[in-house]
Amino acid sequence: MQELQILSFDERCNNKLVHFQIKEKDMDDSIVYDIFSDKNYIMTLSKEGKIIFNNDNKDFDVSCTNKIIQRFKKVLQI
């Protein structure tokens, strides 16, 4: 596994501005993206923006998941 790049963006989620980080990783057979909210791991997405793994993080409002995935696609130009 090799970490390739880290991207950051802020997104409003339920009237709260949240800072997100995307960590791009090369897993030898595929590229995946770990998403963090305020340094807490939230989920791992495929290059197509599909959820591979979702952490049950109590600090993250799951109703914002679709919004975050859409922003993820926009940031990575998918």
C-alpha positions as CSV (number, residue, x, y, z in Angstrom):
1,M,0.0,0.0,0.0
2,Q,1.2,3.5,-0.9
3,E,-0.4,6.8,0.0
4,L,-0.6,8.9,-3.1
5,Q,-2.1,12.3,-2.2
6,I,-4.2,14.1,0.4
7,L,-7.0,16.5,-0.7
8,S,-9.0,18.6,1.7
9,F,-12.3,20.4,1.4
10,D,-14.9,22.0,3.7
11,E,-18.6,21.1,3.3
12,R,-21.7,22.4,5.1
13,C,-23.6,19.5,6.6
14,N,-26.8,20.2,8.6
15,N,-25.8,23.9,9.1
16,K,-22.3,22.9,10.4
17,L,-19.1,23.5,8.4
18,V,-17.1,20.3,8.5
19,H,-13.5,19.8,7.3
20,F,-12.9,16.7,5.2
21,Q,-9.7,15.0,4.0
22,I,-9.4,12.5,1.2
23,K,-6.4,10.2,1.4
24,E,-5.8,8.5,-1.9
25,K,-4.1,5.0,-1.6
26,D,-2.7,2.6,-4.1
27,M,-3.6,-0.9,-2.9
28,D,-1.6,-2.6,-5.7
29,D,-4.7,-3.9,-7.5
30,S,-6.9,-0.8,-7.1
31,I,-7.0,2.9,-5.9
32,V,-9.1,3.6,-2.9
33,Y,-9.9,6.8,-1.0
34,D,-10.2,7.0,2.8
35,I,-12.4,9.9,3.9
36,F,-11.9,11.6,7.2
37,S,-14.0,14.2,9.0
38,D,-12.2,16.4,11.5
39,K,-9.5,13.7,11.6
40,N,-12.0,10.9,12.3
41,Y,-12.1,8.0,9.8
42,I,-15.6,7.9,8.1
43,M,-15.4,5.6,5.1
44,T,-13.4,4.2,2.2
45,L,-14.6,4.8,-1.3
46,S,-13.7,3.2,-4.6
47,K,-12.5,5.2,-7.6
48,E,-16.1,5.3,-8.9
49,G,-17.3,6.7,-5.6
50,K,-18.9,3.6,-4.2
51,I,-18.7,2.8,-0.5
52,I,-16.2,-0.1,0.2
53,F,-16.2,0.3,4.0
54,N,-18.2,2.5,6.3
55,N,-17.1,3.2,9.8
56,D,-19.9,3.6,12.4
57,N,-18.6,7.0,13.5
58,K,-21.0,8.6,16.0
59,D,-19.6,12.0,15.3
60,F,-20.6,11.9,11.6
61,D,-24.2,12.6,10.5
62,V,-24.9,9.8,8.1
63,S,-27.6,11.9,6.4
64,C,-24.7,13.8,4.8
65,T,-23.2,10.7,3.2
66,N,-24.6,11.3,-0.3
67,K,-23.6,15.0,-0.2
68,I,-20.1,14.0,0.7
69,I,-19.8,11.4,-2.0
70,Q,-21.0,13.9,-4.6
71,R,-18.4,16.4,-3.4
72,F,-15.8,13.7,-3.4
73,K,-16.6,13.0,-7.1
74,K,-16.4,16.7,-7.9
75,V,-13.1,17.2,-6.1
76,L,-11.6,14.2,-7.9
77,Q,-13.4,15.1,-11.2
78,I,-15.0,11.7,-11.5
